[in-house]
Amino acid sequence: MIRVVVADDQALVRSGFSVLLKSAGDIEVVGEAGDGREAVEVVARQRPDVVLMDIRMPGTDGLEATRAITADQRLAGTRVLILTTFDHDEYVFEAIRAGASGFLLKDTLPADLLAAVRVVAAGQALLAPSVSRPAGHGKPPRWLGTLTARETEVLGAVARGLSNAEIADSLYMSPATAKTHVSRLLAKLHARDRAQLVMLAYEAGVVAPGAT
């Protein structure tokens, strides 16, 4: 059973998400919060697998709450999935840098939201298909020069949302080799998870947002 906390300042939205999540046989809503401060408290108490976190809330917002949750070693097993109305919201990217595992737009279809919760709970990164941010421009970051050509290819594949098995198929390598490359990228770039690899790839211009 996937345990979820829903954090949103609008009671109706919280209730809607909770009803939807409870309708899935493998998801349990273990708490709700109306702002970031309350979200941190509920998460610390319940230690859920996933937090659906609204980015814009009064007082302590979703960004601050995400930082607090991902910085707490006791909550290492909790993944934050950001929910936002805006696909251009800079705070979304700041939240991912702070440790969130991805984000979705609030107009996501119900089935896609449930699938997203399952993906994030499994430790994968997830970005909304409509993520819209200019690719990196200007001088490439220094870290890009530390990657081999193969590692850069794998980074691009991760940014396109490919699993290790799909990376293996697309780049003609074994699944074990694909997994090793991803692990090396995480270590080399000091990334917490695949979501941060995705953001680094976008910012460096390795892949353009929306690329498939």
Secondary structure, DSSP 8 states (H G I E B T S, - for coil): -EEEEEE-S-HHHHHHHHHHHHTSTTEEEEEEESSHHHHHHHHHHH--SEEEEES--SSS-HHHHHHHHHH-GGGTT-EEEEEES-TT-HHHHHHHHTT--EEEETT--HHHHHHHHHHHHTT--EE-TT-------SS--GGGGGS-HHHHHHHHHHHTT--HHHHHHHHT--HHHHHHHHHHHHHHTT-SSHHHHHHHHHHHTSS-TT--
